[in-house]
C-alpha cells in the first residue's frame, strides 16, 4: 500500500479487514495486538460478534484470518467490557482472553455450555470455569485453539475477571493483568462489601505451561472469600448505581521500561461509605508504582525509591487526587528515556469527556515526587494514546495525521504532519515495537460512519 512520509516518519496501512467494527466490541484497550519473529497478530470481533484472529507476515506482506472458535454458536456479548486481548509467549504460543465482565459470576447468559461456569452458591465461589482463556495448539499458528478455562493447573488464576490484558517484559516473558474479585460481595451486608475487587498480575512459565499469580490474597477471612491473589487492593469503593456495590474500576496499564523495570498506573476511589445512602465526598486517586525487574511480584516502590508490601495500598504510593466520577477510569502510561512516568487519564474536574495529561517530575532513582502538567495537552477523544519507543522517545498521537514527539514531555517537541490520511480515522490503537518500528491495531474509518479493524505501521 502507498506510504506517506513527513519529516523522518513514515506511516502505512498494512492490513484491513472488511468487517464493519461493532462499536461496543471495539479493539481492546491495550493488548489486541502482539508481535514476534516478524509476525503480528490481532484479535477483533466481526459483525456477527464472532472473535477472529489475524496473522500478518511482515516479510511477505501475506495475511490470514481465522475464527478463535470454529463453532458459530459462540458470539461475544456486545458490551464495551467484553473486548479480547492477545499475547505471545517465548515459544511462540498464542494466548487469548476476553469476553468477560466479572467472569465467572456475571454476564454469562450468552455463553454456550462449553464455556458457561457452574452456578455460584453460598458454599462455593470457585466455579469449574474461572476465566475465558484460549491457547494455540502450535507456535505462531492460528488454525486451532484449545479452551483452557476449565484446566485448573494451566489456566490463568483468580476469579471475577474484567479489563484483561497481556504484556511482555524485555526478555519476552508473558504477563497477564486485570481486575479480579477477592470476596463475593453480593452475599454480604452493605457495610462489608467494600474492598471486594483488586488488581491481579500473573506470570507465565513456558516450561511448565503454568501461570503464577503474584502478590497475596486480600486480608479477609469471611465466608464469602474468593481465592484471588492481587498486587493492589484497597478496602474502599464508590457507591455505584443501582446501589448494590462498592465499585472500583482498576482499568490501568502495566509496562516494562528499557531496564526491564515494571511500572503501573490506574485510578481508584477512596470512598469508605458504610451504606448505599451515604454519598460521601469520594475522591479519585491516580495511582503510580514501579519495581525493579528482580522484584516483580515481591514489592512496589514509590518514585523516590522507598519500597512497600506487594499487596499495595493507596497511602503507600504516589497519588494525585481529583473529583471523582467512577466511570472515568482508564489510564495510559509511558516511560521516557529518563525513567520518568508519563500518565494520561481523564480529568473529571473540568469536563468529564475530555482527556488531560499529567506527569511525575522525578525519575525513580531520585527523591521526591510531584505532579506537573508539562504541556497543555487536552484532547476531545480519550482513546488517543501516549507511548514510548524502544529508545525512550515519547510520542503523542492527538490524531493520526499528526504526531508530537520529544525525548521528554518537559522538552520542546517536534510536530510531524501528513503521516497518513487513513490514520486520521483510527479511534483506538495498540502499540507494539519491532525493529524500532511502531505497529498499531485499531478501528480505521472507511467513510459513511463505518470503521473496520486494521493494522498499521509507523516508523522513523
C-alpha positions in Angstrom: 0.0 0.0 0.0 1.1 3.6 -0.5 3.2 5.2 2.2 3.1 8.8 3.2 6.2 10.5 4.5 6.6 13.5 6.8 10.0 14.6 8.1 11.6 11.4 9.4 8.4 9.5 9.9 6.6 7.1 7.5 3.0 5.8 8.0 1.5 2.8 6.2 -1.7 0.7 6.5 -0.5 -3.0 6.4 -3.9 -4.8 6.7 -7.5 -4.0 6.9 -10.4 -6.4 7.2 -13.7 -5.6 5.5 -15.9 -6.3 8.5 -17.7 -3.3 10.0 -16.5 -2.9 13.5 -19.1 -3.1 16.2 -18.8 0.0 18.4 -19.4 -1.8 21.7 -16.9 -4.6 20.8 -14.0 -2.3 19.9 -10.4 -3.5 19.5 -9.1 -4.0 23.0 -7.6 -1.2 25.1 -4.0 -2.3 25.5 -3.3 -5.7 24.0 -5.4 -6.5 21.0 -2.1 -6.9 19.1 1.0 -9.0 19.7 4.2 -9.5 17.6 7.2 -11.8 17.4 9.6 -13.0 14.8 8.3 -10.6 12.1 4.7 -11.8 12.6 1.9 -9.6 14.0 -1.3 -11.0 15.4 -4.5 -9.0 16.1 -7.8 -10.1 17.6 -11.2 -8.4 16.9 -14.9 -9.3 16.7 -16.6 -9.3 13.3 -20.1 -8.0 12.5 -21.6 -11.3 13.9 -19.8 -10.8 17.2 -17.5 -13.8 16.5 -13.9 -13.3 17.6 -11.3 -13.6 14.8 -7.5 -13.6 14.8 -5.4 -12.0 12.1 -1.8 -13.1 11.3 0.3 -10.7 9.3 3.7 -11.6 7.9 6.0 -8.6 7.7 8.5 -10.4 5.5 6.0 -11.4 2.8 3.1 -9.0 3.3 0.7 -12.0 3.5 -2.1 -12.2 5.9 -4.6 -14.8 7.1 -7.7 -14.7 9.3 -9.2 -17.5 11.4 -12.0 -17.8 13.9 -10.9 -18.2 17.6 -13.8 -20.8 17.9 -14.9 -22.5 14.7 -18.3 -23.3 16.2 -20.6 -20.5 15.1 -22.8 -20.7 18.3 -20.2 -18.7 20.2 -20.7 -15.0 19.9 -19.3 -12.4 22.3 -21.6 -10.2 24.3 -22.0 -6.8 22.7 -20.8 -4.7 25.5 -17.8 -2.4 26.0 -16.3 -4.6 28.7 -16.2 -7.7 26.5 -13.2 -7.0 24.2 -10.4 -9.5 23.7 -6.7 -9.5 24.4 -3.8 -11.4 22.8 -0.3 -12.3 23.8 2.6 -14.5 22.7 4.9 -16.4 25.0 8.7 -17.1 24.4 8.0 -20.3 22.4 5.5 -18.6 20.1 2.3 -20.0 21.5 -0.6 -17.5 21.2 -2.7 -16.7 24.3 -6.2 -15.1 24.2 -8.5 -13.9 26.9 -11.7 -11.8 26.6 -15.5 -11.5 26.6 -15.5 -11.1 30.4 -17.1 -8.6 32.8 -16.8 -10.0 36.4 -16.4 -13.6 34.9 -17.4 -16.2 36.0 -20.0 -14.6 38.3 -21.9 -12.1 36.0 -22.7 -11.5 32.3 -22.5 -15.2 31.2 -26.0 -15.9 29.8 -24.8 -15.5 26.2 -22.2 -18.3 26.5 -22.6 -21.8 25.1 -22.4 -24.7 27.6 -18.8 -25.5 26.9 -17.8 -22.1 28.3 -20.5 -21.4 30.9 -19.5 -21.9 34.5 -21.5 -23.8 37.1 -23.8 -21.7 39.2 -22.3 -20.0 42.2 -23.7 -20.9 45.7 -23.0 -19.5 49.1 -20.9 -22.6 49.8 -18.8 -22.5 46.5 -17.4 -19.3 44.9 -14.9 -21.2 42.7 -16.7 -22.4 39.6 -15.2 -25.1 37.3 -14.6 -22.5 34.6 -12.9 -19.4 36.1 -11.8 -17.5 33.0 -12.4 -17.3 29.2 -8.9 -18.2 28.1 -7.6 -20.0 25.0 -4.1 -21.1 23.9 -3.0 -22.1 20.4 -2.2 -25.7 19.7 1.0 -24.8 17.8 3.5 -21.9 17.9 2.7 -19.0 15.6 -0.3 -20.9 14.3 -3.9 -19.5 14.4 -5.7 -22.6 12.9 -6.6 -24.3 16.2 -7.0 -23.1 19.8 -7.8 -25.1 23.0 -10.0 -23.6 25.7 -8.1 -23.6 28.9 -10.6 -22.0 31.3 -11.6 -25.3 32.9 -8.0 -26.6 33.3 -7.2 -25.7 36.9 -3.5 -26.3 36.6 -2.9 -24.5 33.3 -5.4 -21.6 33.3 -4.8 -18.0 34.4 -5.7 -17.9 38.1 -8.3 -15.9 40.1 -12.0 -15.2 39.7 -14.1 -12.2 38.7 -12.0 -11.2 35.7 -12.5 -7.8 33.9 -10.4 -5.5 31.8 -7.9 -8.2 30.9 -4.6 -7.5 29.1 -1.3 -9.1 28.3 2.2 -7.5 28.5 5.7 -8.9 27.8 8.9 -7.9 29.5 12.1 -7.0 27.6 13.1 -10.7 27.8 9.9 -11.9 26.1 8.3 -13.3 29.3 4.5 -13.1 29.1 2.3 -11.5 31.9 -1.4 -11.1 32.4 -3.2 -8.4 34.3 -6.7 -7.3 35.1 -9.3 -6.7 37.8 -10.5 -9.7 39.9 -12.7 -10.3 43.0 -11.5 -11.1 46.5 -14.9 -11.7 48.0 -18.4 -12.3 46.8 -19.9 -9.0 47.9 -23.5 -9.7 46.8 -23.9 -12.2 49.6 -22.7 -9.7 52.2 -24.4 -6.9 54.1 -23.6 -3.4 52.7 -21.1 -2.4 55.3 -18.9 -5.5 54.4 -19.0 -5.0 50.6 -16.2 -2.5 50.2 -12.8 -3.8 49.1 -14.2 -6.7 47.0 -12.1 -6.0 43.9 -8.3 -5.7 43.3 -5.7 -5.8 40.6 -4.0 -9.2 39.6 -0.7 -9.6 37.9 0.3 -13.1 36.7 3.5 -14.6 35.1 3.6 -17.4 32.5 6.1 -20.2 32.8 6.8 -21.6 29.3 8.5 -24.7 30.6 5.6 -25.9 32.8 2.8 -24.1 30.9 1.5 -22.7 34.2 0.5 -19.3 35.4 1.7 -17.9 38.7 -0.5 -15.2 40.3 1.8 -12.7 42.1 1.0 -10.9 45.3 -1.3 -12.0 48.0 -5.0 -12.7 48.8 -6.8 -9.8 50.5 -6.9 -9.7 54.3 -10.5 -11.1 54.6 -11.4 -14.5 56.0 -15.2 -14.4 55.9 -17.5 -17.0 54.3 -17.6 -15.0 51.1 -13.8 -15.1 50.5 -12.6 -15.7 46.9 -9.0 -17.1 46.5 -7.7 -14.5 44.0 -4.1 -13.2 44.5 -3.6 -9.5 43.9 -0.8 -6.9 43.7 -3.0 -4.0 44.6 -6.1 -3.7 46.8 -7.8 -1.2 48.9 -10.7 -1.5 51.4 -12.7 1.1 49.7 -15.0 1.8 46.7 -17.5 4.3 45.5 -21.3 3.9 45.9 -22.5 2.9 42.4 -25.9 2.7 40.9 -28.1 0.7 41.3 -26.6 0.9 44.9 -25.6 -2.7 45.0 -21.8 -2.5 45.3 -18.7 -0.5 46.3 -17.3 -0.1 42.8 -13.6 0.0 41.8 -12.6 0.3 38.2 -8.9 -0.6 38.2 -8.6 -0.2 34.4 -4.9 0.8 34.1 -1.8 -0.4 32.4 1.4 -2.3 33.2 4.6 -1.7 31.1 8.3 -2.6 31.3 10.9 0.1 30.6 14.3 -0.1 28.9 15.8 -1.6 32.0 13.0 -4.1 32.4 11.6 -2.4 35.4 7.8 -2.7 35.8 5.6 0.3 36.1 1.8 0.6 36.6 -0.8 3.4 36.8 -4.5 3.3 37.4 -7.3 5.1 39.2 -9.3 4.1 42.2 -12.0 5.5 44.6 -11.0 6.2 48.2 -14.6 6.1 49.5 -15.3 4.1 52.6 -19.1 4.7 52.7 -21.0 2.4 55.1 -24.4 2.5 53.5 -25.8 2.9 50.0 -27.5 6.1 51.0 -24.2 7.7 52.1 -22.9 9.6 49.1 -19.6 10.6 50.8 -17.1 13.1 49.5 -15.4 10.4 47.5 -12.2 11.3 45.6 -10.5 9.6 42.8 -6.8 8.7 43.2 -4.5 8.3 40.3 -2.0 5.7 41.5 1.5 5.1 40.2 4.0 2.4 41.3 7.1 0.7 40.0 9.6 -2.0 40.9 13.0 -3.4 39.7 13.0 -6.4 37.3 14.0 -8.8 40.1 11.3 -7.5 42.4 8.3 -8.2 40.2 5.7 -9.9 42.4 7.6 -9.1 45.6 7.4 -5.4 46.3 6.4 -2.0 44.9 8.3 1.3 45.1 7.4 5.0 45.2 9.1 7.5 42.8 11.7 8.2 45.5 12.6 4.5 45.7 11.2 3.5 49.1 9.6 0.1 48.9 6.4 -1.3 50.2 4.4 -4.5 50.5 3.5 -6.3 47.3 -0.3 -6.1 48.2 -0.3 -2.4 47.5 -2.5 0.1 49.4 -3.3 3.6 48.4 -1.4 5.5 51.1 1.9 3.8 50.3 2.2 5.1 46.7 2.3 8.2 44.7 -1.1 9.6 44.1 -2.9 12.5 42.6 -6.5 13.2 43.9 -9.2 14.9 42.0 -13.0 15.0 42.0 -14.4 11.6 41.3 -16.6 10.2 38.5 -16.3 6.4 38.9 -17.0 5.6 35.3 -13.9 7.6 34.1 -11.3 5.1 35.0 -9.0 4.4 32.0 -5.3 5.5 32.3 -2.5 5.3 29.7 1.1 5.0 30.8 4.5 5.6 29.1 8.1 5.8 30.5 10.6 8.1 28.9 14.4 7.6 28.4 15.0 9.2 31.9 12.6 6.7 33.5 10.0 9.4 34.1 6.5 8.1 34.1 4.1 9.9 31.8 0.4 9.2 32.6 -2.7 10.2 30.7 -6.0 10.0 32.5 -9.4 11.5 32.1 -9.6 14.7 34.2 -13.2 14.9 35.5 -12.8 18.2 37.4 -13.3 20.4 34.3 -15.1 18.4 31.6 -15.7 14.6 32.1 -15.5 13.9 28.4 -12.0 15.5 27.8 -8.7 13.8 28.4 -5.9 15.5 30.4 -2.3 14.7 30.8 -0.1 14.7 33.9 3.5 13.7 34.6 5.6 12.8 37.6 8.6 15.1 37.6 11.2 12.8 39.1 12.7 9.6 37.9 12.6 6.6 40.2 16.3 7.0 41.1 15.7 10.5 42.5 14.0 11.6 45.7 10.7 13.4 46.0 7.7 13.4 43.7 5.3 16.0 42.3 2.6 16.1 39.7 3.0 18.6 36.9 1.4 19.4 33.6 4.4 19.5 31.2 2.3 20.7 28.2 -1.2 21.9 27.7 -2.4 18.6 26.1 -6.1 18.5 26.3 -7.9 16.4 23.7 -11.5 15.6 22.9 -11.2 11.8 22.4 -10.0 9.8 25.4 -8.8 6.9 23.1 -5.8 8.9 21.9 -2.6 7.4 23.3 0.8 8.3 24.5 3.7 5.8 24.2 7.4 5.5 24.2 9.6 3.7 21.7 12.4 1.4 22.5 14.9 4.2 22.8 12.7 6.1 25.2 11.4 8.8 22.9 8.0 9.9 23.9 5.4 10.2 21.2 1.9 11.6 21.5 -0.7 10.9 18.8 -3.5 13.6 19.1 -4.9 12.3 15.8 -3.4 10.1 13.2 -2.5 12.9 10.7 -0.1 14.5 13.2 2.4 13.3 15.8 4.1 15.2 18.6 7.4 13.8 19.7 10.2 14.6 22.1 12.7 12.9 24.3 10.7 14.2 27.2 7.4 16.0 27.5 9.4 18.6 29.5 11.5 19.4 26.4 10.5 21.1 23.2 8.9 18.6 21.0 8.6 18.3 17.2 5.3 18.1 15.4 5.1 16.0 12.3 2.1 16.3 10.0 0.7 14.4 7.0 1.7 11.0 8.2 -1.1 9.1 6.6 -4.6 10.3 5.8 -6.1 7.0 6.7 -4.8 7.1 10.2 -6.9 10.1 11.0 -10.0 7.8 11.5 -8.4 5.4 13.9 -10.5 5.5 17.1 -8.3 3.4 19.4 -5.0 1.7 19.0 -2.5 -0.6 20.5 1.3 -0.3 20.1 4.0 -2.8 19.7 7.6 -2.2 18.8 9.6 -4.4 16.5 12.9 -3.5 14.9 12.3 0.1 16.1 9.0 0.2 14.2 5.7 1.1 15.9 2.8 -1.2 14.9 -0.8 -0.2 15.5 -4.0 -2.0 15.7 -7.4 -0.3 15.8 -10.5 0.7 14.1 -10.0 2.6 10.9 -12.6 4.9 9.5 -13.6 4.0 5.9 -16.2 6.7 5.5 -20.0 6.9 5.8 -19.7 6.4 9.6 -18.3 2.9 9.4 -15.0 1.6 10.7 -13.1 -1.7 10.2 -10.3 -3.5 12.1 -6.9 -2.7 10.7 -3.1 -3.0 11.3 -0.8 -0.1 10.6 2.9 0.7 10.7 4.6 3.9 11.8 8.3 4.1 11.6 11.2 6.6 11.6 
